[in-house]
Amino acid sequence: MNMIGFHNHKRHVRISYSVVIHLKWVEYFNNHIRVVK
């Protein structure tokens, strides 16, 4: 695997990971709001 491809792959993985964390946090936050109400 060449260096540029590896760098793009790492960046893509990091972005995907951030999106997953964000979705999980939003889901948790929505559940918390529902419980509070």
Summary of the structure (lengths in Angstrom):
residues: 37
radius of gyration: 16.1
end to end distance: 51.9
largest distance: 52.8
contacts: 68
relative contact order: 0.10
helix: 92%
strand: 0%
